[in-house]
Amino acid sequence: MEKKKLGVLLSTPPSHPNISTVVGLCQEAIKASIDVYLYLIDEGVRNLNDDRLVGLSGSGVKFFVCAYGCQQHGVPTDKLAPGVTLCGLVVLSNMINGCDRFLAFN
């Protein structure tokens, strides 16, 4: 049987409480053997260097960041953590279409 897939979109800045919710949700999904795909967009790209999110990629979360969003918000991308992938909206579209569940935290 194929594993379930969960897509998570985070578009809020580091000051927003959504980050704690997203981290907890992703951790619980990984524990339940669910494939997790995390995409940071808009002001969410400012969370790129948050240790809690970066740590998720080490536990199996597929971690994607909008390259255009980084450019627009002045977020440097020259020293990305291992497991973090810069990409565009095509990846987000594929996540939405390919996951069993998709949650957006705006």
C-alpha positions in Angstrom: 0.0 0.0 0.0 1.3 3.5 -0.9 2.0 5.9 1.9 -0.3 8.8 2.5 1.0 12.2 1.4 0.4 15.5 3.3 1.2 18.9 1.7 1.7 21.9 4.0 1.9 25.5 2.8 3.3 28.2 5.1 2.9 31.8 4.0 3.2 33.7 7.4 6.2 35.5 8.9 8.3 34.1 11.8 6.4 36.3 14.3 3.1 34.4 13.5 2.1 31.4 15.7 1.5 29.3 12.6 5.1 28.1 12.6 4.6 26.2 15.8 1.5 24.6 14.5 3.2 23.6 11.2 6.2 22.1 13.0 4.0 20.1 15.3 1.7 18.9 12.5 4.7 17.8 10.4 6.3 16.0 13.3 3.2 14.1 14.1 2.6 13.2 10.4 6.2 11.8 10.1 5.6 9.8 13.3 2.5 8.3 11.6 4.6 7.3 8.5 3.0 9.9 6.3 5.1 11.6 3.6 5.2 15.3 4.3 5.8 18.1 1.7 6.4 21.6 3.1 6.4 24.7 0.9 7.3 28.2 2.1 5.8 31.0 0.1 5.3 34.8 0.5 6.4 36.0 3.9 6.8 32.3 4.9 10.1 32.4 3.2 11.4 34.4 6.1 11.2 31.2 8.1 13.8 29.6 5.9 16.5 29.6 8.6 14.3 28.7 11.5 16.0 25.7 13.2 12.6 24.0 13.9 11.7 23.9 10.2 15.2 23.1 9.0 15.3 20.2 11.5 12.2 18.8 9.8 14.1 18.1 6.6 16.4 15.9 8.6 13.5 13.8 9.8 12.1 13.2 6.3 10.0 16.2 5.4 10.5 17.3 1.8 11.2 21.0 2.2 10.6 23.5 -0.7 11.0 27.3 -0.7 9.7 29.7 -3.3 12.7 31.2 -5.1 10.7 34.3 -6.2 9.4 34.9 -2.7 13.0 34.8 -1.4 14.0 37.4 -4.0 11.0 39.6 -3.2 11.6 39.5 0.5 15.4 39.8 0.4 16.0 36.4 1.9 19.5 35.1 1.0 19.6 31.7 -0.7 23.4 31.2 -1.0 23.7 29.0 2.1 20.7 26.8 2.2 20.5 24.0 4.7 20.8 20.5 3.3 17.4 19.1 2.2 16.0 22.6 1.3 15.1 23.0 -2.3 14.5 26.4 -4.1 11.7 26.1 -6.7 8.8 27.7 -8.3 5.0 27.5 -8.3 5.0 24.4 -10.5 6.3 22.4 -7.6 3.5 23.8 -5.4 0.9 22.9 -8.0 2.3 19.4 -8.2 2.1 19.1 -4.4 -1.5 20.2 -4.3 -2.4 17.7 -7.0 -0.3 14.9 -5.7 -1.0 14.9 -2.0 -3.9 13.2 -0.3 -4.4 16.2 2.0 -3.2 19.8 1.6 -3.2 22.4 4.4 -2.5 26.1 3.9 -1.4 28.2 6.9 -2.0 31.8 5.8 
